[in-house]
Each structure stands twice: as C-alpha cells, then as structure tokens.
Amino acid sequence: MYQRIRDLREDHDMKQIEVASYLNCSQQVYSNYELGQRDIPTDILIKLSRLYSVSTDYILGLTPNPKQNT
C-alpha cells in the first residue's frame, strides 16, 4: 500500500508537499505514510482515492484494477 501511494503520486507528477497540502497535513506526516512508518487513517485513504480517481481497494492492494466502482 505504501509503495502504491508513492507510485500514484509520482505518476501524477506531484511532490509530497503538494499531496500533503491537499490532505491538510505536513509533508513529514505524508512522508511517513509513504514510508510505512505511520498508518494511513481512513479519511486520508478516502482523500487519496479521490485525488487519484482510484478505488480504496486499489490503494490497499486488494485489487490490481485502479478503476473506481460506479
């Protein structure tokens, strides 16, 4: 999951500080999410899902399909 959120960020040409700003957290907190040093709260998981237009299941590694169910 942690590598997946980093890959998504890089695929969208975003910097950690940009994602952190969107999530209303510090760059250090967001960095800890990517490094797996801090658990990702549900509300942050949902925001990341919306930011990248992927399902939460994709971020969690439960499906290889990034598409959100409609």
DSSP file (Angstrom, degrees, kcal/mol; ACC not computed):
  #  RESIDUE AA STRUCTURE BP1 BP2  ACC     N-H-->O    O-->H-N    N-H-->O    O-->H-N    TCO  KAPPA ALPHA  PHI   PSI    X-CA   Y-CA   Z-CA
    1    1 A M     >        0   0    0      0, 0.0     4,-2.0     0, 0.0     5,-0.2   0.000 360.0 360.0 360.0 -39.8    0.0    0.0    0.0
    2    2 A Y  H  >  +     0   0    0      1,-0.2     4,-1.5     2,-0.2     5,-0.1   0.907 360.0  46.0 -69.0 -40.9    2.8    2.4    0.9
    3    3 A Q  H  > S+     0   0    0      1,-0.2     4,-2.9     2,-0.2    -1,-0.2   0.863 109.3  58.1 -65.5 -35.1    4.6    1.9   -2.4
    4    4 A R  H  > S+     0   0    0      1,-0.2     4,-2.6     2,-0.2    -2,-0.2   0.904 104.7  48.2 -65.0 -41.8    1.3    2.2   -4.2
    5    5 A I  H  X S+     0   0    0     -4,-2.0     4,-2.0     2,-0.2    -1,-0.2   0.861 112.9  49.6 -69.9 -31.3    0.6    5.7   -2.9
    6    6 A R  H  X S+     0   0    0     -4,-1.5     4,-2.7     2,-0.2     5,-0.2   0.940 111.4  48.6 -67.6 -45.8    4.2    6.8   -3.8
    7    7 A D  H  X S+     0   0    0     -4,-2.9     4,-2.8     1,-0.2    -2,-0.2   0.910 111.0  50.6 -59.8 -43.0    3.7    5.4   -7.3
    8    8 A L  H  X S+     0   0    0     -4,-2.6     4,-1.4     2,-0.2    -1,-0.2   0.924 111.0  48.8 -61.0 -44.7    0.4    7.2   -7.7
    9    9 A R  H  <>S+     0   0    0     -4,-2.0     5,-2.2     1,-0.2     3,-0.4   0.939 114.3  44.9 -60.8 -47.1    1.9   10.5   -6.6
   10   10 A E  H ><5S+     0   0    0     -4,-2.7     3,-1.7     1,-0.2    -1,-0.2   0.878 108.9  56.2 -66.7 -37.3    4.9   10.1   -8.9
   11   11 A D  H 3<5S+     0   0    0     -4,-2.8    -1,-0.2     1,-0.3    -2,-0.2   0.794 109.1  48.0 -63.5 -27.2    2.6    9.0  -11.8
   12   12 A H  T 3<5S-     0   0    0     -4,-1.4    -1,-0.3    -3,-0.4    -2,-0.2   0.238 113.9-120.6 -97.0  12.6    0.7   12.3  -11.3
   13   13 A D  T < 5 +     0   0    0     -3,-1.7     2,-0.3     1,-0.2    -3,-0.2   0.879  63.4 146.2  50.7  45.0    3.9   14.3  -11.2
   14   14 A M      < -     0   0    0     -5,-2.2     2,-0.2    -6,-0.1    -1,-0.2  -0.822  44.3-133.1-111.3 151.5    3.1   15.6   -7.7
   15   15 A K    >>  -     0   0    0     -2,-0.3     4,-1.9     1,-0.1     3,-0.6  -0.656  27.9-111.9 -95.7 157.5    5.5   16.4   -4.9
   16   16 A Q  H 3> S+     0   0    0     -2,-0.2     4,-2.9     1,-0.2     5,-0.2   0.886 118.0  56.5 -55.6 -40.0    4.9   15.2   -1.4
   17   17 A I  H 3> S+     0   0    0      1,-0.2     4,-2.0     2,-0.2    -1,-0.2   0.842 105.4  51.6 -63.8 -33.2    4.3   18.8   -0.2
   18   18 A E  H <> S+     0   0    0     -3,-0.6     4,-2.0     2,-0.2    -1,-0.2   0.922 112.8  43.8 -69.2 -44.4    1.5   19.1   -2.8
   19   19 A V  H  X S+     0   0    0     -4,-1.9     4,-2.2     2,-0.2    -2,-0.2   0.917 112.6  53.3 -66.4 -42.2   -0.2   16.0   -1.7
   20   20 A A  H  X>S+     0   0    0     -4,-2.9     5,-2.5     1,-0.2     4,-0.7   0.902 107.6  51.1 -59.2 -41.9    0.3   16.9    2.0
   21   21 A S  H ><5S+     0   0    0     -4,-2.0     3,-0.8     1,-0.2    -1,-0.2   0.923 109.7  49.7 -61.5 -44.7   -1.3   20.3    1.3
   22   22 A Y  H 3<5S+     0   0    0     -4,-2.0    -1,-0.2     1,-0.2    -2,-0.2   0.870 114.3  45.6 -60.2 -37.2   -4.3   18.6   -0.3
   23   23 A L  H 3<5S-     0   0    0     -4,-2.2    -1,-0.2    -5,-0.1    -2,-0.2   0.515 111.1-122.0 -85.3  -5.4   -4.6   16.2    2.7
   24   24 A N  T <<5S+     0   0    0     -3,-0.8     2,-0.3    -4,-0.7    -3,-0.2   0.912  75.1 108.9  63.2  43.8   -4.2   19.1    5.2
   25   25 A C  S   <S-     0   0    0     -5,-2.5    -1,-0.3    -6,-0.1    -2,-0.1  -0.877  73.8 -87.9-137.9 172.4   -1.1   17.5    6.9
   26   26 A S     >  -     0   0    0     -2,-0.3     4,-2.2     1,-0.1     5,-0.2  -0.380  33.9-115.5 -79.2 162.1    2.6   18.2    7.0
   27   27 A Q  H  > S+     0   0    0      1,-0.2     4,-2.7     2,-0.2     5,-0.2   0.870 117.3  55.8 -62.6 -36.3    5.0   16.9    4.4
   28   28 A Q  H  > S+     0   0    0      2,-0.2     4,-2.1     1,-0.2    -1,-0.2   0.909 106.7  48.5 -64.5 -42.7    6.7   14.9    7.1
   29   29 A V  H  > S+     0   0    0      2,-0.2     4,-1.5     1,-0.2    -1,-0.2   0.935 113.4  47.5 -62.6 -45.4    3.4   13.2    8.1
   30   30 A Y  H  X S+     0   0    0     -4,-2.2     4,-2.1     1,-0.2     3,-0.3   0.915 109.2  53.9 -63.1 -41.2    2.7   12.4    4.4
   31   31 A S  H  X S+     0   0    0     -4,-2.7     4,-2.1     1,-0.2    -1,-0.2   0.897 105.1  54.8 -58.0 -40.6    6.3   11.1    4.0
   32   32 A N  H  X>S+     0   0    0     -4,-2.1     5,-2.1     1,-0.2     6,-1.2   0.842 105.0  53.7 -63.0 -33.4    5.7    8.8    7.0
   33   33 A Y  H ><5S+     0   0    0     -4,-1.5     3,-1.0    -3,-0.3    -2,-0.2   0.950 110.2  46.4 -63.0 -48.2    2.6    7.4    5.2
   34   34 A E  H 3<5S+     0   0    0     -4,-2.1    -2,-0.2     1,-0.3    -1,-0.2   0.841 113.3  49.1 -64.5 -32.8    4.7    6.6    2.1
   35   35 A L  H 3<5S-     0   0    0     -4,-2.1    -1,-0.3    -5,-0.2    -2,-0.2   0.534 111.2-119.7 -84.4  -6.3    7.5    5.0    4.1
   36   36 A G  T <<5S+     0   0    0     -3,-1.0    -3,-0.2    -4,-0.6    -2,-0.1   0.688  81.0 120.7  75.8  17.8    5.0    2.9    6.1
   37   37 A Q  S   <S+     0   0    0     -5,-2.1     2,-0.3    -6,-0.2    -4,-0.2   0.525  74.2  37.3 -89.6  -6.6    6.1    4.5    9.4
   38   38 A R  S    S-     0   0    0     -6,-1.2    -2,-0.2    -5,-0.1    -1,-0.2  -0.993  87.8-114.7-145.4 134.9    2.6    5.7   10.1
   39   39 A D        -     0   0    0     -2,-0.3    -6,-0.1     1,-0.1    -2,-0.0  -0.410  32.4-119.1 -67.8 145.3   -0.7    4.0    9.5
   40   40 A I        -     0   0    0     -7,-0.1    -1,-0.1    -2,-0.1     5,-0.0  -0.777  27.8-131.6 -88.9 116.8   -3.0    5.8    7.0
   41   41 A P     >  -     0   0    0      0, 0.0     4,-2.4     0, 0.0     3,-0.4  -0.266  21.3-111.9 -64.4 155.3   -6.2    6.9    8.6
   42   42 A T  H  > S+     0   0    0      1,-0.2     4,-2.3     2,-0.2     5,-0.2   0.880 116.3  53.5 -56.8 -43.0   -9.5    6.1    6.8
   43   43 A D  H  > S+     0   0    0      1,-0.2     4,-1.9     2,-0.2    -1,-0.2   0.865 110.4  47.6 -64.7 -34.3  -10.3    9.7    6.0
   44   44 A I  H  > S+     0   0    0     -3,-0.4     4,-2.6     2,-0.2    -1,-0.2   0.892 109.4  53.7 -71.0 -40.2   -6.8   10.1    4.4
   45   45 A L  H  X S+     0   0    0     -4,-2.4     4,-2.1     1,-0.2    -2,-0.2   0.912 109.7  48.2 -58.5 -43.7   -7.3    6.9    2.4
   46   46 A I  H  X S+     0   0    0     -4,-2.3     4,-2.1     2,-0.2    -1,-0.2   0.909 110.7  50.4 -65.1 -42.6  -10.5    8.2    1.0
   47   47 A K  H  X S+     0   0    0     -4,-1.9     4,-2.8     2,-0.2    -2,-0.2   0.905 110.5  49.5 -62.9 -41.6   -9.0   11.6    0.1
   48   48 A L  H  X S+     0   0    0     -4,-2.6     4,-2.3     2,-0.2    -1,-0.2   0.900 108.7  53.7 -63.1 -39.9   -6.1    9.9   -1.7
   49   49 A S  H  X>S+     0   0    0     -4,-2.1     5,-1.9    -5,-0.2     4,-0.8   0.911 112.8  43.0 -59.4 -43.9   -8.7    7.7   -3.6
   50   50 A R  H  <5S+     0   0    0     -4,-2.1     3,-0.3     3,-0.2    -2,-0.2   0.897 110.9  55.2 -70.3 -40.6  -10.5   10.8   -4.7
   51   51 A L  H  <5S+     0   0    0     -4,-2.8    -2,-0.2     1,-0.2    -1,-0.2   0.913 120.2  30.6 -58.4 -44.6   -7.3   12.7   -5.6
   52   52 A Y  H  <5S-     0   0    0     -4,-2.3    -1,-0.2    -5,-0.2    -2,-0.2   0.431 104.7-124.4 -97.1  -0.2   -6.1   10.0   -7.9
   53   53 A S  T  <5 +     0   0    0     -4,-0.8    15,-0.4    -3,-0.3     2,-0.3   0.920  69.3 123.8  54.9  47.9   -9.5    8.7   -9.0
   54   54 A V      < -     0   0    0     -5,-1.9    -1,-0.2    -6,-0.2    13,-0.2  -0.873  66.1 -96.2-128.5 164.5   -8.8    5.2   -7.9
   55   55 A S     >  -     0   0    0     11,-1.3     4,-1.7    -2,-0.3     3,-0.2  -0.439  24.5-124.6 -78.2 154.8  -10.6    2.8   -5.6
   56   56 A T  H  > S+     0   0    0      1,-0.2     4,-2.5     2,-0.2     6,-0.2   0.855 113.8  61.0 -64.5 -33.5   -9.6    2.5   -2.0
   57   57 A D  H  >>S+     0   0    0      1,-0.2     5,-2.8     2,-0.2     6,-0.9   0.876 102.4  51.6 -60.3 -37.0   -9.2   -1.2   -2.7
   58   58 A Y  H >45S+     0   0    0      3,-0.2     3,-1.1     4,-0.2    -1,-0.2   0.940 110.0  47.7 -65.0 -46.7   -6.6   -0.4   -5.3
   59   59 A I  H 3<5S+     0   0    0     -4,-1.7    -2,-0.2     1,-0.3   -55,-0.2   0.896 111.5  51.3 -60.5 -39.9   -4.6    1.7   -2.8
   60   60 A L  H 3<5S-     0   0    0     -4,-2.5    -1,-0.3    -5,-0.1    -2,-0.2   0.580 115.7-116.9 -74.9  -9.1   -4.9   -1.1   -0.2
   61   61 A G  T <<5S+     0   0    0     -3,-1.1    -3,-0.2    -4,-0.6    -2,-0.1   0.690  80.1 123.7  82.5  18.4   -3.6   -3.6   -2.7
   62   62 A L  S   <S+     0   0    0     -5,-2.8    -4,-0.2    -6,-0.2    -5,-0.1   0.635  76.9  24.1 -86.3 -14.8   -6.8   -5.7   -2.7
   63   63 A T        -     0   0    0     -6,-0.9    -2,-0.2    -5,-0.1    -1,-0.2  -0.995  61.4-143.6-147.0 146.2   -7.3   -5.3   -6.5
   64   64 A P  S    S+     0   0    0      0, 0.0    -1,-0.1     0, 0.0    -6,-0.0   0.574  81.5  93.4 -82.4  -8.6   -4.9   -4.7   -9.4
   65   65 A N        -     0   0    0      1,-0.1   -10,-0.2     2,-0.1    -7,-0.1  -0.760  57.6-167.2 -90.2 113.6   -7.7   -2.6  -11.0
   66   66 A P        +     0   0    0      0, 0.0   -11,-1.3     0, 0.0    -1,-0.1   0.667  52.1 111.6 -75.5 -14.6   -7.3    1.1  -10.2
   67   67 A K        -     0   0    0    -13,-0.2     2,-0.3     1,-0.1   -13,-0.1  -0.276  68.4-124.4 -63.5 141.0  -10.8    2.0  -11.5
   68   68 A Q        -     0   0    0    -15,-0.4     2,-0.3   -14,-0.1    -1,-0.1  -0.608  26.3-112.0 -80.5 145.4  -13.4    3.1   -9.0
   69   69 A N              0   0    0     -2,-0.3    -1,-0.1     1,-0.1   -15,-0.0  -0.599 360.0 360.0 -74.4 136.6  -16.6    1.2   -9.0
   70   70 A T              0   0    0     -2,-0.3    -1,-0.1    -3,-0.0    -2,-0.0   0.407 360.0 360.0-110.8 360.0  -19.5    3.4  -10.2
